[in-house]
């Protein structure tokens, strides 16, 4: 799975927004941009997607900035990915179950379905609060505890 820059930056931004709620309240886009070296125009576009998905709220004025639209433990990482990039898994731009194959390779559809299931299991389980608390759900924590999980395969 390739994680787009938009998703990576979006997760950084929404996690900063969630963290700000625990401390000072709202956080301004320029603070996020400066802290994480995210180009401001790019960040504004991402924040607009998060607002449209009702994950964050934006407020104008001196005391303005962004805050979460619901609690951090109610926002799954999958919610953020979908808000920014759309479905978790697609094959040539379509849902995995729509990717059908003929003959002896018909089973390939199941590979794409299994891939989507694995992504859902991970990204729908983890919330913003889990990441901020550095406490992943136990099933996921077990899966990433091995050295093999941290090694890239080519």
C-alpha positions in Angstrom: 0.0 0.0 0.0 1.3 3.4 -0.9 0.3 6.1 1.6 0.0 9.5 -0.2 1.6 12.6 1.0 -2.0 14.0 1.5 -2.9 11.2 3.9 0.4 11.5 5.8 0.1 15.2 6.1 -3.6 14.9 6.9 -2.9 12.5 9.8 -0.2 14.8 11.1 -2.5 17.7 11.0 -5.5 16.1 12.6 -3.3 14.6 15.3 -2.0 18.1 16.1 -5.5 19.3 16.2 -6.5 16.5 18.6 -3.4 17.2 20.8 -4.1 20.9 20.9 -7.5 20.1 22.3 -5.8 18.4 25.2 -3.7 21.5 25.9 -4.6 24.9 24.5 -7.9 24.3 22.6 -7.7 25.2 19.0 -4.7 25.3 16.7 -4.2 27.5 13.6 -3.3 26.1 10.3 0.0 28.1 10.1 1.2 26.5 13.3 0.6 23.0 11.9 2.3 24.1 8.6 5.3 25.4 10.4 5.7 22.5 12.9 5.6 19.9 10.2 6.9 21.7 7.1 3.6 21.2 5.3 3.1 23.7 2.4 0.3 26.0 3.5 -1.8 25.7 0.4 -1.5 21.9 0.5 -2.5 21.9 4.1 -5.5 24.2 3.5 -6.7 21.7 0.9 -6.4 18.8 3.2 -8.1 20.6 6.1 -11.0 21.4 3.7 -11.4 17.7 3.0 -11.3 16.9 6.8 -14.0 19.7 7.4 -16.1 18.3 4.6 -16.0 14.9 6.2 -17.1 16.5 9.5 -13.9 15.4 11.3 -12.8 18.9 12.2 -14.3 22.3 12.6 -12.7 25.6 11.6 -13.2 28.9 13.4 -12.2 32.4 12.3 -10.9 35.3 14.2 -8.2 35.9 16.9 -9.3 32.9 18.9 -9.9 30.9 15.8 -8.3 27.8 14.5 -9.3 24.1 14.2 -10.7 21.6 16.6 -12.0 18.1 16.3 -15.7 17.7 15.4 -15.9 14.7 17.7 -13.8 13.0 20.3 -10.4 11.7 19.3 -11.4 8.2 20.4 -14.3 8.3 18.0 -12.2 9.1 14.9 -10.6 6.1 13.3 -7.5 6.4 11.2 -9.6 4.9 8.4 -12.0 7.9 8.6 -9.1 10.3 7.9 -7.8 8.2 5.0 -11.2 8.0 3.4 -11.8 11.7 3.9 -8.6 12.5 2.0 -8.0 9.8 -0.5 -11.3 7.9 -0.7 -11.8 4.2 -0.3 -9.1 2.3 1.6 -8.6 -0.1 -1.3 -9.3 0.1 -5.0 -8.2 -1.7 -8.1 -7.8 0.5 -11.1 -10.2 3.0 -9.5 -13.0 0.6 -8.6 -14.1 -1.4 -5.6 -12.2 -4.7 -5.3 -15.3 -6.8 -5.7 -15.9 -5.1 -9.1 -12.5 -6.2 -10.4 -13.4 -9.5 -12.0 -11.1 -11.8 -13.9 -11.8 -14.7 -16.3 -10.6 -18.2 -16.4 -7.9 -19.5 -14.1 -7.1 -16.1 -12.6 -10.6 -15.5 -11.4 -9.3 -15.9 -7.8 -7.4 -12.6 -8.1 -10.6 -10.8 -7.0 -10.3 -12.6 -3.6 -6.7 -11.3 -3.2 -8.0 -7.7 -3.5 -10.9 -8.4 -1.1 -8.4 -9.8 1.4 -6.2 -6.8 1.1 -9.2 -4.5 1.8 -10.1 -6.6 4.8 -6.5 -6.4 6.2 -6.5 -2.6 5.8 -9.9 -2.3 7.5 -8.7 -4.4 10.4 -5.8 -2.1 11.0 -7.1 1.3 10.1 -10.7 1.0 11.4 -9.4 -0.3 14.8 -6.9 2.5 15.5 -8.2 5.9 16.6 -6.6 9.3 16.9 -6.6 8.8 20.7 -4.7 5.5 20.3 -2.0 7.2 18.4 -1.7 10.2 20.7 -1.6 7.9 23.7 0.9 5.6 21.9 -1.3 2.7 22.9 -2.5 0.7 19.9 -5.3 -1.9 20.2 -3.8 -5.2 21.6 -4.3 -7.2 18.4 -2.4 -4.6 16.4 0.3 -4.1 19.0 0.9 -7.9 18.9 1.2 -7.8 15.1 3.8 -5.0 15.1 5.8 -6.4 18.0 8.0 -8.6 15.9 11.2 -7.4 14.2 9.9 -8.7 10.9 7.0 -6.2 11.1 9.5 -3.3 11.1 11.5 -4.6 8.1 10.7 -3.6 4.5 10.5 -6.4 2.0 11.4 -5.6 -1.6 
